[in-house]
Amino acid sequence: MLTTVAAGRVFDFSHAVGRGAISGEGFRLCVSLAAGEGDTIYAVNRGWEQVMNVPWNKTQLGTRIGKLKVGPVAGDEEAVSDFSRPGEAPGEMIWPAGIALDSQENVYVTDEWLNRVSVFDKDGTFLRCWGSAGSGDGEFDGPSGIAIDQQDVLYIVDSRNHRIQKFTQDGEFLAQWGSLGSAAGQFNRVQVFGPDGQVVTSLYGDAQELSKWAKMTLAASPDAMKRRREVRSLEREWRFSYPTDVLFDAKHSRVIVSDTQRNRLQIYNKVKNYTTAARTI
């Protein structure tokens, strides 16, 4: 279903962006997104590579922050740059998770493996990092989601410590709250509902046409193109596979879903003044 209508809301599938790639025009396990000025999108790519008898965190490929422009129509996308790389040195990442931008469009990325936050400017230049493993104030055990308010205060989900921590831009600890459990003020599960507490609808993925970059890859392999034409149904390919993040782009009134295992983004326009044909009896 390319247009989903539910509870007065309309989500019209627009197009997909991306393909599997370790750099440039594509994604490698994109797990989170942030919107910058104009049509800029920053994408956290975890990367993945496995070599027998070698520690997995020493053989990663594609771990990076991708900066791209995603316009409002299909084909209007551009890979701008990549920054950071796999590793444990300052400015490098092992298991990046969340991303957020401050008022200057500096980029903050959490790392669940290194238990730290890395900060870059909007051009990808490394500025600083902070954080260490532990359960004390300002320490982390799997920092994941991150948000920044209008005063540039950071809120970080400290996942395995089951709490939220609050910091300045430079990593100065301000406050923390939460603990393991299901009582009020405790954390263990995440559920998303509409403002009235009811589920509005579900989106399953509607990428019936390949993205611009995926078409380029397929065109380079005539044999792959032939095999694709022999498949009885491509519906499984349209659908999400392990979607991990949702970004609402207010400028274009659209929902951008990080379709992680498909190494792409799926984009839905949130349509206003949508009308349906009246039924006749």
N, C-alpha and C positions, 0 to 999 in steps of 0.2 A: 504494500500500500504506500504510494508515494505521497499522499496527503492524508494526514491524520487529524480528524476533527473530534474533539472531546471537551465537554464542559466549557464551551465557549472559547476554546483555544484551538488554533490551527497551526500545525507544523507541516510545512511543505518541503519535502526533500529537494535539495538543490543539486549537490554534486559531491564527489569525493576528491580528495587531494592526497597524493603520495603514492609510494611504493616501498618495497623493502630495499634499503640502501644503508651502507655504513657511513655515508657522508653525503652532503649536497642535497640533491633532489629526491628526498625520501626520508624514511624513518626506520629506526631499529628499536622496536619495543618502546614506542612513545607512551609515557605514563602520565604526563601532566602538561598543562598548557597555561599560558598567560598572554593577555592582550596588551600591546604597547600602543604608541601613537600611530595614527593613520590605520593602515591595514596590517600592521606588524603583529606577528604571532611568534612567541618563543615556545619551543617544544623540548621537553626533557626526554632524551633517548637513553634508555638504560643500556642498550647493547647486550649482546650475548655471544659467547663462543666457548666451546668446550673441547679441550684436548686431553686425551687420556694421560693419567699420571702427572698432570700439571695442575696446580691450584687454579680453579676457575677465575679467581680475581686477578690472575696474572696473564690471562689469555683473552681478555675482552676485546671486542671490536664494536665500534659504533656508539660507544658511550660518549655523549656530547650534548650540548645545548644547540639546537638548530634555530636560527633566526630566519624567518621567511615572511613574504608578503602574500596575503591571501585576499584577493579582491572579491567583489560580490557575485561574479559570474564564473562559470566553469572555464578553465583555461587561463584565468587571470591570476596565476600564482607564480611566485618567483623565489628561488632559494637565494638568500642574501649572504649568509655566512654560517659557519659552525665555530663554537668555541668550547674550551675545556677538552679533556681527554681522559681515558682510563688511567687510574693510578691513585696513589696515596699522598703524593706531594701537594703542597698548597696550590690551589687552582685546578686540581684533578679530582675525579670522582670514581667511586666504586659502585654504589647502588643508589643513585639519585632518586628522589621520590617526588617532592613538591616544589613548586615554583611560584614566586610572587614578585611584583614590581613595586618600588617605592615611588614617591612623587617625582623623582628625577629620572625615572625609568632605569634605576639600578636593579640588577637581577639577583634575587636571593634564591638559592637552591639548597634544599635539605638532602642529607645523605644518610640513609638508614644504616649503612655498614660502618662508615667512619664516624658516625654520631657527631656531625658538625654541620654548620651552615656556611656555604661559600657565597661570596658576593662579587659580582662583576658589573662593570658599567654597561651601557646599552650597546656598545660596540664589541663587547666580549673581553675587555681587558680585566684581568683579575685584580681585585682590590684588597680583599682580606678574607679570612675565614676564622671561625670561632666555634667552640663547643668541645666537649669531651664525654666519654662514657661514664655512666653512673646514675644514681637516683637522687642526688642532692639538688639543691637549688641551682639552676643553670646547667645541669648535666642532662644527658640524653640516653635513652635506650630505644633507638629506632625512631628518630624524628621523621615525620612523614608530611602531612598536610601543613600548609603555611598560608597565612593571610596577613595583609598589612592595611591598617586603617588610614584615614585621611591625615592623621598626625604622625604618620610613619612609625607607628608602634607595631611590632611584630607579634603575632600569635601563632604558636607552633604546637602541633599535635605530637606529644611525646608518647608514641603509641604503646610500647611495652611497659612504660611507667603509668599508663592509663591516666594521663592528665594533660592539661593545656598549660603551656608556659608563655609568659609575656616578657618581651625584651625590647631594648632600644635597638636602633640600627647598627650599633657597634657591638651588640651582644651583651650589654649590661642587663642582668636579671632584674625584673621588676616584680613579678608575682607568678603564682601558680595555683591551679585548682583542679580538683578531680581525683579519683582513685578507682581501683578495680571494683566493679559491682554493678548491680542493676537498680539500686536505689537512686533517689533524687541526688543529682550532683556527682554521680559515678558513671563510669564508661565501660562498655564491653561490646556494644553492637551499634551499627549505624542503619537508620531507616529514613527514607525520604517520602514525604507526603505533600499534598497541596496545603495551602494556608488554612483550610477548613478541616484538616486531618484526614482527608480522603485521598486515595490514589486517583490521579486524574487520567493517566493513560500510560502506555508503554511504547517505546520505540525499539524496533528490532534490527534496524539497518536496512537500507534501501538502495545500495550502490549497484544498480543494474547496469550502469555504464562505467567502464574503467576510467581512472583518473588520467590526466594528461601525461604524467610521468610514467604511469603503468603502461599506457599505450606505447610509449617510446621503447620500453623494455621488451614488450611483446613483439613489436615490429622488427626488432633486431634478431628474432629467432623464428624463422619461417616454420620450423618443425613444431615449436610450441604453439604457434598460431593454428596449425592444422589440428593438433591434438585437442585444443580448446574447442574447436568447431565440432568435434565428435562427442563432446560431453552432452548427455541427455538433458540435464538441467543444471544451470549455474546458480540456482537460487541460494544454495549454501554460501556461495561467495558474496552475495549481496549483504548477508547478515553480519552483525557485530560478532567479533571473536575476542573476548576478554576486554571489553571497553573499560577504561580505568579513570577517565576524567571527562568532565563536561564544562565547557566555557560558554558563557553567554556574551556575545559581541553586541553591545548596546548600539554601537554606531550603525550597524547594518541589521539590527533586530534579528539575530540568527543564533542558533545553538550549534556549537562545534563540538563533536564527540571524538575523543581520542580512541580510535578502534585499534587497540594495541597490537594484537597478534596478527592483524592484517596490515600493519605498518602503513596506516593511512588515517586521514581525518574524514568523517562524514558530517556534512553540513545540512542543517535544516533551517529554512527561513520561518520566522514566527510571523504569520500573515495577519494583518489587520483588515477589517471590513470584508471578510470572506463570506460569500453567500453560497448557499446550495440551492439546487433546483427544487421547487415546490412539488410535493407529491400530488398526483391527481387520483381520484377514486373512480 
